[in-house]
Amino acid sequence: MEFHVRASRPLPPLAIIEDALLAFDPASVVDLDLVQGLRVNAAIDAAQLVELLNGVGGHVLPDEVEQQPSVCCGGCSG
């Protein structure tokens, strides 16, 4: 799943978020975009992402996490 997080409060450093996401999903990808905010692509749902971000020092509300439409073509899984 891909998510954009537009937190109203400062987030922890990107490296801390990345370490937590990689521990949850070793294939996850995270970056910071000045327009879209924090972008996360991982095998995680929105509630788990909020919990993970808050667990590493964030203060993210559920409505600050926006799930993006899938861009999966299905080619990877057969």
N, C-alpha and C positions, 0 to 999 in steps of 0.2 A: 504494500500500500504506500501511496505517496501522500504526504501531508505538508501543509504550510502552517507554520506556527507564528502568529503575530501577537506576541506576549506584550501586555501593557507594562510589565515590570522587566528589569534587566534579567537576562538569562545567565546561567553559569558560562564560563569559557567554553568555546566550541570543543576543545580537546576533552574536557570532562564529559560533555554530552556524547561525543563520539565514542569514548571508552565505554560508557554505560550502554549505548546502543549496540556496540560490537559484542559486548558480553551477552546481550539479549539475542541478537541476530548477527552472526559473523559476516553476513553478506550485506549488512545495512550500509547506507550512504547518507551522509549529512553534510550540509553546507549552509552558509549564511549569505543571503541575497539582500541587498539594501532595499529592494522594492518589495519582494515577496516574503521577506523574513527568513526564519529558519526553515529549511527544506529538508525533509526526512523521507527516505525511501527505505522501508524495512517491513519484515513480516511481523507486524504489530497492529493492534487496533487503536483507535483514538483514545479510549479510556486508559489503556496500558501506557500509551505514550505520555499522557498527562501525568500518570503515576510515576513513570520513569523520570521525566523532567523535574517533577517536584521532589523526587527522591534524591536528586543530585544538587538540590539547592534552588531550583526554579520556583516560581510562583505563578504557574500557568493555570488558567481557568479552562474548563471544557469547551466553552464557546470561542476560545482563542486558537483552537486546533481545527483546521479545515481540511477534510479529506478531499483529495483531488480525484477526478475521474481516471479510471484505469486507461493506460496506454498500451496494455499488454496485447500482443497480436496472437498469443497462444503458441507461437513457434517454439519456445523453449521447452514446453512440457508435452510435446508430442502432438 
